[in-house]
Protein backbone atom coordinates (compact mmCIF):
# COMPACT_ATOMS: atom_id res chain seq x y z
CA UNK A 1 0.00 0.00 0.00
CA UNK A 2 2.81 2.35 0.92
CA UNK A 3 4.57 1.60 -2.36
CA UNK A 4 1.40 2.38 -4.33
CA UNK A 5 1.05 5.79 -2.65
CA UNK A 6 4.71 6.49 -3.33
CA UNK A 7 4.32 5.57 -7.00
CA UNK A 8 1.11 7.60 -7.39
CA UNK A 9 2.69 10.65 -5.78
CA UNK A 10 5.78 10.29 -7.98
CA UNK A 11 3.62 10.14 -11.09
CA UNK A 12 1.68 13.17 -9.88
CA UNK A 13 4.89 15.15 -9.40
CA UNK A 14 6.16 14.13 -12.85
CA UNK A 15 2.85 15.20 -14.40
CA UNK A 16 2.95 18.61 -12.69
CA UNK A 17 6.55 19.16 -13.79
CA UNK A 18 5.63 18.16 -17.34
CA UNK A 19 2.74 20.63 -17.43
CA UNK A 20 4.93 23.44 -16.10
CA UNK A 21 7.68 22.64 -18.58
CA UNK A 22 5.18 22.65 -21.44
CA UNK A 23 3.87 26.08 -20.37
CA UNK A 24 7.38 27.50 -20.13
CA UNK A 25 8.41 26.16 -23.52
CA UNK A 26 5.28 27.49 -25.18
CA UNK A 27 5.89 30.91 -23.60
CA UNK A 28 9.45 30.98 -24.92
CA UNK A 29 8.40 30.10 -28.46
CA UNK A 30 5.66 32.77 -28.35
CA UNK A 31 8.16 35.58 -27.79
CA UNK A 32 8.57 37.98 -30.69
CA UNK A 33 11.66 37.48 -32.75
CA UNK A 34 14.73 39.62 -32.29
CA UNK A 35 15.35 42.50 -34.70
CA UNK A 36 16.18 41.34 -38.20
CA UNK A 37 19.78 40.58 -38.97
CA UNK A 38 19.69 43.11 -41.81
CA UNK A 39 20.50 45.95 -39.40
CA UNK A 40 23.36 47.95 -40.80
CA UNK A 41 26.67 48.05 -39.01
CA UNK A 42 26.43 51.86 -38.88
CA UNK A 43 23.38 51.60 -36.62
CA UNK A 44 25.14 49.13 -34.38
CA UNK A 45 28.21 51.35 -34.21
CA UNK A 46 26.07 54.38 -33.36
CA UNK A 47 24.25 52.46 -30.66
CA UNK A 48 27.56 51.29 -29.24
CA UNK A 49 28.88 54.83 -29.12
CA UNK A 50 25.72 56.06 -27.42
CA UNK A 51 25.90 53.34 -24.79
CA UNK A 52 29.57 54.06 -24.15
CA UNK A 53 28.85 57.76 -23.75
CA UNK A 54 25.98 57.04 -21.34
CA UNK A 55 28.26 54.84 -19.24
CA UNK A 56 30.96 57.53 -19.21
CA UNK A 57 28.41 60.14 -18.10
CA UNK A 58 27.02 57.91 -15.36
CA UNK A 59 30.48 57.02 -14.06
CA UNK A 60 31.41 60.70 -14.05
CA UNK A 61 28.29 61.58 -12.10
CA UNK A 62 28.97 58.80 -9.61
CA UNK A 63 32.56 59.98 -9.16
CA UNK A 64 31.41 63.56 -8.59
CA UNK A 65 28.82 62.42 -6.05
CA UNK A 66 31.43 60.35 -4.24
CA UNK A 67 33.85 63.27 -4.19
CA UNK A 68 31.14 65.58 -2.83
CA UNK A 69 30.22 63.05 -0.14
CA UNK A 70 33.88 62.64 0.80
CA UNK A 71 34.32 66.41 1.00
CA UNK A 72 31.27 66.68 3.26
CA UNK A 73 32.59 63.92 5.49
CA UNK A 74 35.96 65.68 5.82
CA UNK A 75 34.26 68.99 6.68
CA UNK A 76 32.36 67.44 9.60
N, C-alpha and C positions, 0 to 999 in steps of 0.2 A: 504494500500500500504506500509506504514511504517512497519507494522508488518510482511509483507511478506519479505521485505528486511532484517529485523532483523533475521527472521527465516532462510533465505537463507545464511546469513553471519555466523550464528551460526553453521549451518550444514557444511559450508565450513571449519570453524575452527576445528570442530570435525574431519572432514576428514583428514585435514593436520596433526593434532595431532595423529590420528590413523596410518597414513603412517609413521610418524617419529618414533612412538613407535614400529611399525613392523620392521623398519630398525634396530633400536637399539637392539631389542630382537634377530634378526637374526645374528647380529654382535656378540652378547654375546655367542650364541650357537656355533658360528663358531670358537671360540677361542680354541687353542689346550688344551688338558687336562693337568692337573698338573702332576708332576712326580708320578710314580706308588707308591702305598702305601707299596710296598715290600722293600723300602729303609731300610737298616739295621740301628739299633740304633747307631752303632759305627760311621757311616758316619754323622749322625745328631749330635752326641756328638762332633766329630771333627770340624764340621762346626760351632757349637756353640762356641767352644774354639777359633777358628780362628776369629770369629766376635768379641768376647770379647777382644781378644788381639789387634785387629785393633782399637777398641774403646779406649782401654787403651793408645795405642800409639798416637792416635789423640788427646786425652785429654791432654796427657803429652806435646805434641807439642804446643797445644793451651796455656797451662799454661806457658811454657817457653817463648812463644812469648809475652804473657801478661806481664811476669816479665821483659823481655827485654824492652818492651815499657814503663813500669813504671820506670825502671832505667833510660831510656833516658829522660823521662819527669822530673825526679828529678834532673838530671844533668843540665838541661837548666835553 
